[in-house]
Amino acid sequence: MNHLVESFENKILGEKYYKIRHASGLTVFVYPKNMSTAYALFSTKYGALERTFRVEGETEMLTVPDGVAHFLEHKLFEEVDGSDVFAKFAALGASANAFTSHEMTSYLFSATDRVTEALEILLRFVREPHFTDENVKKEQGIIGQEIGMYDDRPASRLFYALLEGLYREHNVRINIAGTVESIAKITPELLYRCYHTFYRPSNMVLSVCGNVTPEEVMAVVDRVLPKEEEPMTVELSYPTEPKELASPYTELAMSVAKPLFAFGVKDLATFASPTERYRHMLLVNLLSRCYFSKSSHYYNELYDSALVNGSLDSFYDAMNTCAYFGVMGESDDPKTVFEKTVDLFKNIRENMPSEAEFLRMKRIAYATYVRNFDSTEEIARSLTEHYFHGTELFAASDVLSSITYEEFVSFALHYFEDKEFALAVVRPTDEEKENEIC
């Protein structure tokens, strides 16, 4: 292969993969894995957060309507000749899909056979946009219905209510799909402009995991992608986020049987390197396990007191421009759960997990990391996410192994200092309450 190739190996796990730089600027990961299903992920570093940008040579920043990245994801499945991309994958026995997050847009397929044929379909349809006034207008109606569907989902409304309570300015508070009003402003010209700005090979990554070789994958890439890179400098702009909350408490009424709650803090930490940032993320993950997993002392205290009705879902999202930590659950008394948790963290020195508890959670975290290597999907997703965040997949185990109890205690003692908690609650409507009484 006439490409720049690096290999990465973890001898303890017995795993190896390749990182290849294509002449077009595309970064390609190939992870040979003798499993029944192959998985491919073709992603661009462009998500809902990238609303304001300027290409080199332009004098003014352009701010696009909310939901453009998600709209593009939908429209790329429509080909010029009107053929059905999903039908092409199905004819090969492959299953295709796509998703848009705050930081990236990904197109994917899984297949048990004919992987390189499916890979060529994937690369070609993402590389051949087709937007017209007619098909954009049609998609506005389809996505408008999707937005309405998500607005009817209590968990989705709760999640964004928390983000809107945490953030005053940052784009993360905006729904990835946008609003019916914002997508009505999208035009074919705007889609082409965003596509040609962010869907450049040098802004993208292809991750393939399964029973394939680097030579097989790169043969497909060579056929589809340009033979040389087209340089382009793009300047991005994000709103400055203050330390203060937008709103400490938000309450919604929806059709739910029991109150749902979500509370959290925004993490404004800055880092000297991607590895330092990743270490921070692992420490938050360990802290979350120590207090909110089903085997934790605090969770069982809440459960035994009938303050939570099932599991607590804790989450930490560390993006390149923002981060937040949160907890979601169901409770008849959300405010008491919230107040007890805030009090716990304000007095965390007296509520610190023992070293034995910490080590147990660390072993569970490591086991989860190792278990993911049994999934071609998890491997491809992890390769992509690590690349966009500037870290390396196998190095993750070394970072986790090096975290000591002393470091964890020091981190836990200071993590919630000077942080304000926001709480969002979805309560049953009056009608739901009456039905429950009946």
N, C-alpha and C positions, 0 to 999 in steps of 0.2 A: 504493500500500500504506500502511495506517495503522499502520506499525511503525517502530521506530527502526532505521535502516539505516546501516551504515558500509561503505565500499568500500576495498579494498586493491589496489594495483597495483604490479607490478614491470615497468617499461618495458624493462629490459634483456632479460628473459625473454619479454616480451610476454604476461604472464599477469595475470589480475584475478579477484578473488572478493569476495563480500559477506558481511557479518556482520549478522545481524538479531536483534533482541530482541523476542520475542513477548510478548503481554500475560500469558500464563500463567507467564512467567518463563523459558521455554525459550530457549536460545541456538541459532540456526540459522546454519550456514554453507552458502552456495550458491556453487559453483564451476562456472560455465558452461564446458563443454569439448566441442568438437565431435569426439567420439570414438565408436567403435562401441558401447562398453559404458559404462553408467552404474553408479555404485556409491554406496550410501547406508549410513551408519553411525549408529545411534541408541544413544547410550551414556549410562550413569550413572556418576557418580564414586563408585563403590562396588565394592570388590573384596575380596579375601581378607584384606587388612590391617585392614579396619574390623570388628573383633570386639567392641569395647567402646564404648558410646555412651549418651547420655542426651538425650532430647527436652526442650525448654523446658517447665518445669512439673513435671517428674519429679524426685524427690529422690535416687534411686539410679541408678548406672550399671548398664546391662545388658550382660553378656558372653554372646555367643551361641556355639554350638558351631562348631568349625572346619568350613568347607565350605558355609556357608549361602548366600553370594553365588553360588557355582557351582550350588548346588541350585536357587536361584531362576531362574537362566538356563535350566535344563532345563525347569522347570515352566511357564514363561510360554508355551511353545509349545503347551500343552494348553488348548484353548478350552472354554468353558462347554457348548456344544452338542456337544462331542466331535469337531468337525470337524478336519481335518488342515491345519495352517497351511502346511506344506511343499507340500501338494497345491495350495493356493491360489496360491502363488508359481509353481509349475510350470505351472499353467494359463495364466499370463501369459508363460511362457518365461523366468521369472526363477529365480535360484538363491539360496536363503537359508541363513544359518548364524548362529552366535553364538559368543562366547568370553568367558571370565572371566580376568582377570589379577589381579595383586596390587592394582592401583589402580582398575580399572574393569571394568564388564561392558558388552559391546556386542552389538547385534543388527544384522544386515546383510543386504543382498541386492545382487546384480549383475543387470543386465538390459540387453537390447539394444533393447527397445521397451516401450511402456505403462508407463513409469517412474512416473508419478504414481499409477497404479492400484496398483502394487506398493508405493509409498510409503505409501499409505493403509492397506494390509494391515499393513505393518510397524508403523506408529504405533498402530493399533487393538489388535493382539494384545499389544503390550508394555504398553498402557494398561489391559488387562482381565484381571487375574489371576484364577485359579480354582484354589483349593486345598481338598482334602477329605482326610479320614483315609485313604480308600481310595487316592486317586491319589498321596498322599505316600508311603504304604507301598510302593506299586508302584515309585515312583521310587527309593526307598532300595535296592531290589534291583538296579535298573539301574545306578545310580551306584556301588554296591558292586562290581559286575562291572567297571566302568570303572576304579575305583581298583586292583583286582587286576591289570588289564591294564597300567596304568602302573607298578605295582610290579614287573612282569616285564620292563620296558624298562630295559636298563642305563644308557642316557643320562639317563633321568629320575631313576633312583635315584642316579646319580653327581652330578647337579646339586643335588639336595636334600641329599645327604651333604655337599657343599661348603657350602651355606647353613647347615646344622646345625653345621658346624665353625666357621664364621665368627661366627654369632650365638648369643648366650646367651639373650636375652629377646625380641627383636623378632619380630613376627608373620610376617615374611618367611621365617622358617625353617620355617613350617608349610605343608604341601602345600595348594595352592589347592583341590583337591577334598575335602580333609579326610581322615578315616579312616572305615572301616566303623563303628567305635564312635561317632565324633562325629556322623555323619549319622543314626544311629539315634535321636538325641535331638531331631531336627528335627520340628516339628509344624506343622499348618496355621496355628495362631495365631501361631507364631513367624515363619513366612514372611510372613504379612500385616503383622505389625509391622515387619519389616525392609523390606518392599516400600513401605509407606506412609511410612517414614522416609527412604528413599534414592531412591525412584523418583518424586520430585517433579520437575516440569518445571524448576524453578530449579536442580536438582542435575544436570541432564542437558544433553546437546548433540546436535544433529542435524547431520551433515555429508553433503551431497549433491554429487557431482561427476559431470558428464556433460552431455548435450545437453538441459539444462533451464534455465528462467529462475527468478529469485527469485519472480516473481509466481506461477508454477505451483506451486512448492514451498509457498509460504505459503498458497495457497488450500487445499491439503490440510491443513496444520497448523491453519488456522482452523476447518476442519470437525471435526477430531478432538480438539484440546486445549481445555481450559477457557478462558474469555474473560478471566479475571483470575487473578492469582497468589495462592496461599494461603501466606502467610508461615509459616515454621517455623524455629526455631533448634535446631540439633543440635550437641551437644558431643561430640567424639571424644576417646578416650584411647588412647595407645599406650605399651607398656612402655619404660622407660628402658634404653638399650643401653650397657653399659660398653665401654671401649676394648679390653679383653682378649678373646681368642678363647674360644669354647666348647671347641674341641678342635683342636689343630694337625694331627692326622693321623687319617684314617678309612679303613678298608679293608673292602671287601665282596667276596664271592665270588659270581660269577654265570656264566651260560652265555655267555661271550664267547671269541672266538678269540685275542685279544691283550689285554693290560692296557690299560684306559682310565684317564685321569687328569684331574683338574680341580684347579687351585689358584688362589688369589686373596686379596684383601685387602678389608676393609670400609672404606668411605670415610665418615668422620665429619665431613667439612667442612661448614661452615655458610655461608650466603650472605645478602648484604644485599638482593638482588633476584632475581627469576626470570631476568633477563638475565645476571646474574653467574653464576648456577647453570648456565645453558645454555652460557656460555663455558667454564666448568670442564669440562662434559661434552664439548665439542668438543676441548679440549686433551687429555683422556684418550683420546678417539678417535684423535687424531693420534699420541699416544704409542704406542697399541696398533698402529696401522698401521706405524709406524717399526720396531717390534721383532718383530711376529708375522705380518705379511702375507707372502705367498709370495715377494715380491721383496725382502724385508728381509735384511740381512746376517746377523742372528742366526738367523732361521728357516733360512736356507741352511746355516749352520754346523751346526745341529742335524740337518738333513736329510742333509748330506754325511757326518756322523759316524754315520748310521744310528740316531740317537736318537729320531727321530719317524718314524712310518709314514704320511705324508700331511700334510694341512694342519693348522695350529693354528687353532682357533676362539677368538678373543678376544672378550670381551663386557663391556659396562659398562651397568649399569642404574641410572639416577638417578631415584629416586622422590621424592615430596614428604617422606617421613619417613625414608628410608634410601637408601644407594647402595653398590654393590660392583663391583669389577673382577675379572675372572677369565679364565682360559685353559683350554681343553679340548683333548685330543688323544689319540692312541694311541701307545704306546711299549712296547718290551720292558723298558725300564729307567726307569720314571716318576720314581723318586727322584733319579736323576742329572739328568734334565731339570729337575726342581724345584730341585735344589741349584744347578745352573748358572744358572738364571734368577734365583734369589734373590741369588746372587753378582753377577750382571750388574747388578741394580738397586742393590745396596749399593755398587757401584763404577761408578755410572752416569756419573760425570764422565768416566771413561776410555773409556766406551762410547757416547758421545753421537753421534747421527747427524749427518752434515755438513749444512750449510745447503742444499746441493743436494738431498740425500735428503729433508729436511724439506719443501722446496718441492714436490718431486714428489708426496709423500704428500698435501700440502695440495691440489694440483691434482686428485688422484684423489678426494679427499673432496668437492671442489666439483663434479666431474663426476658423482659419485653423486647429489648433491643435485639437480642439474639433470635427470639422467636420470629421477628419480622423477616429474617433471612429465609424463612420457609414460604414466603409469598413473593411472587414476581411483581405483583402490584405494589406492595410496600417497598420493595427494593427500588423500582423505577421512580416512585414518588419521592423517596428519601434522597436518591441521587439528584433529582431535580431541585428539591428544596435546599439541600446542602450547597449545591452549586450557586443558586441565586443568593444565598446568604454568606457565601465566601468560605465555607468550611468543607471538610472532606469526610465521607461516610465512615470509613474505618477509624478515623481519629476520634470519633465520638466515644468509643469504648475506653480509650486512654484517658479522655477528659473525665468521664464518669468515674473510672477507677481511682483517679487521683484525688477526688473530693474526700476530705477527712471530716470526722465528726466535729472537730474544733472549728474548721472552716464553716461548716453548716451552722453551728451555733452562732458564730459571729455574724454570718449572713442573716439568719433568722432574727437576731436581736435588732437589726437595723433596717430590715427590708420595709417594714410598715411605718417607720418613723416619718413624720411630716407628710404622711399620705392621708388624703380624705377619701372616705368610703361613700360610694353611691349605692342606692337601693332602688330597685324597680320591682313592682308587684303587679301581677295580673289577678284580679279577684273575680269571682263569679258574678254574673249579672243578677239583677233582682229576680229575673225569671228563673235562672238556674238555682238560686237559693230557695225559691218557692218549690221547685221540683224536688230538691233534696229533702225539704221538710215533709212533702207529701209522700 
